[in-house]
Amino acid sequence: MTYACGHVIREQLYGDNKDRDRHITSALNRQCRDCYRAAITAAAEEVELLKELSPLTGSEKQIEQATRIRPGVLEELEKLKSSISNRKPINVAGEKILAIMHEWVDERINQDSSSWWIENRERDYFSFKLEMNRELEPKAKEIIAQHNKENGREVKPDDSSNI
Ligand SMILES: [Zn+2]
């Protein structure tokens, strides 16, 4: 079959004549598998350059896979980062909590382990947000308790209107 990229690849075609014709026509309109993968990798590498991402570590195969995965997962992490940036802290405790949230997300955005990106390839904004809230909750409560102590008033740690 001849592909749009100009590569000719011998392939076993199944089905009746109509199916075969459909396959041959569709091949003419798209790139072969290798060119398609190379294009995705090139696009992903461009994103890395633009964003000045840290170089990935791991085996050559892991790095290749993670390079393709990273832009999509990164987009979800950046959604979370901008939702944190959009929050307006009403006091010092709130500022501190937002700061540890930023730190949490940045740690992941700057993750350089290929296997981390591969393991997290299915993650979206909501799942990262859930994990972040669960992990940071004890620390956030501590910050609020400390703030209340310093300010001499008792506010329930889970009363977010006081953050
Ligand atoms: Zn090709």
Residues whose N, C-alpha, C, O or C-beta is under 5 A from the ligand:
A	BS01	ZN	C5 H7 C32 C35
